[in-house]
Amino acid sequence: MTPTPSPRVAILFATAQGSTRDIAEFIYEELMSRGAHAELCDIEHAPDLTGVGTVVIGSAIHNMDLLPGADAYIRHNLPTLTGKDVRLFTVGLGPALRGPVGRWAGRQIPRKIAAVLGMLHPRDYTAFAGKYEREGVSWRARAMYRLLGGARYGDLRDWDAVRRWAGTIADSLELPRSSTIDTAHP
Ligand SMILES: Cc1cc2nc3c(=O)[nH]c(=O)nc-3n(C[C@H](O)[C@H](O)[C@H](O)COP(=O)(O)O)c2cc1C
């Protein structure tokens, strides 16, 4: 009997300061450990997607939008992406907000990102918390962050949430589970 070929997955990321790349790397390692044939690329150097079934796209959020590289890539490659199993994640502050107002605000999808979702129709979309360093942030932005329920600064990433999301991708691709694997995070 011929073995079933591993599903091919491309994981493309757009980052300004590296936290989105770390998350993309984590997803890559998780999928590789489950037997996917995955490749990880900065979206500016995305590979030819011929033969790739699943495309995971991740972008940092800046000014309530995807990074320009991710937005341009999606718009330019929409006909190709439309025929594929696409999963999108963003990295920003929303999921780190706390309290009733913060949880509500954190669930809101910025208008420009909603427009991309409306074009792309990814099979799944999720938002992860990223990094927010206090230094260099204006008092006005800090006050707004506090008002919205942002209490913490620094590395706000939730690796369990990333692991769960990667697991849902692996499960949907029917990749075998391994009881011994525990992907290390940075
Ligand atoms: C100039 C700038 C603008 C940002 N704007 C937003 C925003 O509108 N919404 C949000 O949720 N996060 C925003 N952030 C937070 C970043 O998305 C977050 O820190 C993320 O971890 C950055 O990802 P990266 O390290 O991959 O660049 C902004 C950060 C910077 C530096």
The ligand as an ORCA input file, in Angstrom:
! r2SCAN-3c Opt
* xyz 0 1
  C       3.418     51.339     15.356
  C       2.594     50.262     16.010
  C       1.223     50.259     15.847
  C       0.447     49.259     16.441
  N      -0.908     49.273     16.254
  C      -1.651     48.285     16.812
  C      -3.069     48.273     16.603
  O      -3.649     49.125     15.938
  N      -3.782     47.284     17.180
  C      -3.190     46.294     17.944
  O      -3.897     45.412     18.440
  N      -1.852     46.290     18.148
  C      -1.074     47.254     17.611
  N       0.283     47.278     17.812
  C       0.885     46.234     18.647
  C       1.575     45.166     17.800
  O       0.795     44.624     16.833
  C       2.123     44.045     18.684
  O       3.044     44.607     19.514
  C       2.724     42.871     17.911
  O       3.272     41.954     18.860
  C       3.782     43.283     16.930
  O       4.157     42.161     16.158
  P       5.611     42.012     15.566
  O       6.570     41.877     16.720
  O       5.536     40.751     14.762
  O       5.890     43.210     14.728
  C       1.063     48.265     17.242
  C       2.461     48.280     17.412
  C       3.215     49.269     16.798
  C       4.714     49.250     17.005
*
